[in-house]
Amino acid sequence: MNSNKTFRYADREELYEVAAFLHDSWQAEYRQVISEDYLDSMSLTERHERLLKRFDERTSDFMIMHDEGRLVGVSVFGKCFAEGYEEDGEISAIYLLHDYIGKGYGHALFVRVEQELAAKGYDHFVLDLLEGNDRALRFYLAHGFERVADRKFRIGEIDYPLIVMRKRSGMSTNEKG
């Protein structure tokens, strides 16, 4: 696949498109992991409002990746507020269009977000993922993250197991996507 990747921070006016991208990603990627009832009940309007709040409060940044002018990837990142990791940068979301997975786009977006967090002065990065998201787990391990904790996260009416992963800034990353 030829590539003309561009990265930039999303403007406030673009957050509806970011919210729709994240909403559609959850719908497509988590059907086998999260309750279908919850997925079907998710509100794009509520997601958009949450992103606007994070943008206005400056608690998160939103990186968008285009290829040939098409939005193909989104990441949400910023200061971590989770207990024990308050000094870390957090990658709270990183998603690609399904057709772009496994072709180096995730690696490119991930490395760019890590660079942005390092430039903001974070010495460590933290993220979490749903247990059972094996493709994401392999991706993060290949990028130098280590499993540091397990916790539960309520989605709808169900507590789902999460894997907490952490990495020191500047650790080498696997050059494969």
N, C-alpha and C positions, 0 to 999 in steps of 0.2 A: 504494500500500500504506500503510494507516494504521500509525503507528509509536508505540510507547511503549517507547523504548530505555532500558535501564538498564545501568550499568557498575559493576563492582566487582572487587576482588581476590578470586581464588579462595582458599578455605581448603584446608588440606592434605587434608581429607576429600573434597574435590571433585576432586582431581587424577586419580582414575580416570576420571571423566566427561570431564575435559579431555583426558586421554590418548586416550580413545576417540574424541573429536571430532577430534583431530589425526590419529589413525590412519585414520579414515574419510575425512578430507579428502585425505590422501595417496593412499588407494585410488582416490578419485574423480577427483582433479585431475591425477595424474601418470602415468596409463596410457599416454599417448603420449610420455612423456619418459623415464621410468625403466623398467628391465627389469621385465617382468611377473613373472618368477621371483622377483626381490627383493621386489616389492610383495606377492606371495602369501605370502612367507615371513616378512613382518614380524610381530613379536610385540607384541601389545598389553600383555602383562605386562612385557616389557622396557622399552617406552616409559614405562609407568607408573612403573617403578622408577627410570628416568633422571629423570623429572620430580620424583619424591619426593626424590631426591638433590639436585637443583638447588634445590628448595624448602628442604630442611633445611640446606644449605650457604649459603643466602641469596644464591645467584649469579644467580637469576632471579626475576622476578615474573610472575604469571599474571593477566591481565585477562580477565574474561568479560563478554560482552554478551548481554543477554536482550531479547527483544521480546515483549511480552504474555506474559511468564513462560516463554518458550521460549528455550533456549540457541541463539543464532544466530551467535555469533562468539567467537573465542579469540585472544589474543595472548600471546606469551612474550617478555619483554624484560628488560634489565638491563645490567650492566657488560659491555663488550666485552673479550675476552681475546685477540683476534687480533692478531698482530704488526703494529705500526705504528698500531694504533687503540685502545691500552690505556686512553686517557683518554676514549674515546667511550662513549656509550650504544648498545646494540645491540638491534635488533628482530629476534629470531631466528625468530619465527613470527607470522603473522597470517593467520587463516583464517576464512571464513564458510561457512555452509550455502550450497550452490550456488544455491538459489532467491533468495538475498539479495544476490547479486553484481550490481553495476551499478545498485543502487537507493539508494545513499548510505550504506549500512551500513558498508562498508569505510572510507569517508572518516571517518565518525563515530568508529569504533573507532581508526583510525589517528591522528586528531587527539588523541583522549584519551590514547593511549599516548605520543605526542610530548609532551603536557603533563606527563605523569607523569615522563618522563625529564628534561625541562627542570627540573621541580621538584626532582629529585634532584641537579641541578647540572651536568648534561652540556651542553657547548657544541656538540657535534656528535653526530649519530646515524649509525650505519652498519648496513647489512644486506646480505645477499647473496641471490641467486636463481639458480635453474638457467637456464642458457642455453636458449632456446626457450620460456620462460614469458613470452610476449609480452604477455599481458594484464597480468601483474604488472609487467613493465617499464614499460609505458605508465602504469600507476597510480603507480608510484614517481616517474617523471619528472614527472608532473602535480603531484606533491606536493613538488617542489623538490629531489629527489635527483639527483645526477650520478654517472655511471659513473666510478669511480676506479681500478679494477683488474680483472684477470681472474685466476682461479686454478682449480685442480682440487679436486674433493671426491670421496672414495671412498665409494660407496654399494654395499654388497655387494662384488662383485669388479670393479666398473667405476669408472674415474675419469671423473666428469662435469664439464663446464666450468661454472664459476660466475661470475656478474657481481657484483662488489663495488660497492656504491653508498654515497654519503655525502652528508650535508646538514648545514648549520649550523642550530643551534637558533634558532627564531624566524623563519625564512624563511617567507614567505607560502605558503599551500597553496591549491591549486585548490579552489574551493568545490563543484565537481561531484564526484559519487561515483565 
